Amino acid sequence: MASYSSSSLSRISTLQNHISPLEANNKLRSLVKISPQVSEAIASGRAVVALESTIISHGMPYPQNLQTAKEVESIVRENGAVPATIAILNGVPCIGLNEEELERLASLGKSVQKTAGRDIPHVVATRGDGATTVSATLFFASMVGIQVFVTGGIGGVHRHANHSKIHVHFLLFTMDISSDLTALGRTPIALKKEIKNI
Ligand SMILES: O=c1[nH]cc([C@@H]2O[C@H](COP(=O)(O)O)[C@@H](O)[C@H]2O)c(=O)[nH]1
């Protein structure tokens, strides 16, 4: 009887999450770690700028990646906003990294998993380290109410995505289209991206 009622309660709670997404969002917020500076800034209505972390792990070698990440954060600060670099460390989504966390992510480089929105559950469940692409960063930024986001580059439709090759008995499409595009279309966040010159 006890297990019947607890499973009913869990079903009701799942149903409530569908009916009341705001409440579900609050629950999700409790699963992420927000740095004290970012948390204070959000609470007091100061400008916060989200920054993706794949450019740190996969975009440049160490230690230039660390230096660039710090420079970008200080440009955001010089302009009166609070930077929130986003990554998953030991399975915990972190919104705003301290110096030690930034150093760790940068030195791990490509051994960190490149994490798009669809990869978040896997990285969290396996307590892995994940560098967030635009789609995953958008997910976490919008969850905590950050409205502006800066990136070095977004994914697109890769060459030959719609080309088919006759492959023995079936047609093969690469369909290599970045999930950044759908995430940008669904998330109410302003994105700033410069033309890449690296
Ligand atoms: O000029 C670019 N710089 C950086 C990226 C990184 O790669 C991600 C897209 O990867 P994919 O195409 O696998 O979705 C972006 O969100 C970003 O982190 C990119 O695509 N293009």
The ligand as an SDF file (V2000), in Angstrom:
LIG
                    3D

 21 22  0  0  0  0  0  0  0  0999 V2000
   32.9810   28.6130  -35.6210 O   0  0  0  0  0  0  0  0  0  0  0  0
   32.6230   27.8580  -34.7140 C   0  0  0  0  0  0  0  0  0  0  0  0
   33.1260   27.9500  -33.4630 N   0  0  0  0  0  0  0  0  0  0  0  0
   32.7220   27.1460  -32.4470 C   0  0  0  0  0  0  0  0  0  0  0  0
   31.8080   26.1920  -32.6140 C   0  0  0  0  0  0  0  0  0  0  0  0
   31.3820   25.3090  -31.4690 C   0  0  0  0  0  0  0  0  0  0  0  0
   30.8050   24.0950  -31.8780 O   0  0  0  0  0  0  0  0  0  0  0  0
   29.4420   24.0390  -31.4490 C   0  0  0  0  0  0  0  0  0  0  0  0
   28.5410   23.3890  -32.4740 C   0  0  0  0  0  0  0  0  0  0  0  0
   28.8420   22.0260  -32.5520 O   0  0  0  0  0  0  0  0  0  0  0  0
   27.8910   21.0310  -33.4010 P   0  0  0  0  0  0  0  0  0  0  0  0
   27.9950   21.4820  -34.8290 O   0  0  0  0  0  0  0  0  0  0  0  0
   28.4780   19.6750  -33.1430 O   0  0  0  0  0  0  0  0  0  0  0  0
   26.4890   21.2140  -32.8680 O   0  0  0  0  0  0  0  0  0  0  0  0
   29.0650   25.4680  -31.1900 C   0  0  0  0  0  0  0  0  0  0  0  0
   27.9660   25.5800  -30.3020 O   0  0  0  0  0  0  0  0  0  0  0  0
   30.3210   26.0130  -30.6200 C   0  0  0  0  0  0  0  0  0  0  0  0
   30.4780   25.5870  -29.2860 O   0  0  0  0  0  0  0  0  0  0  0  0
   31.2750   26.0870  -33.9260 C   0  0  0  0  0  0  0  0  0  0  0  0
   30.4240   25.2760  -34.2130 O   0  0  0  0  0  0  0  0  0  0  0  0
   31.6930   26.9210  -34.9150 N   0  0  0  0  0  0  0  0  0  0  0  0
  1  2  2  0
  2  3  1  0
  2 21  1  0
  3  4  1  0
  4  5  2  0
  5  6  1  0
  5 19  1  0
  6  7  1  0
  6 17  1  0
  7  8  1  0
  8  9  1  0
  8 15  1  0
  9 10  1  0
 10 11  1  0
 11 12  2  0
 11 13  1  0
 11 14  1  0
 15 16  1  0
 15 17  1  0
 17 18  1  0
 19 20  2  0
 19 21  1  0
M  END
$$$$
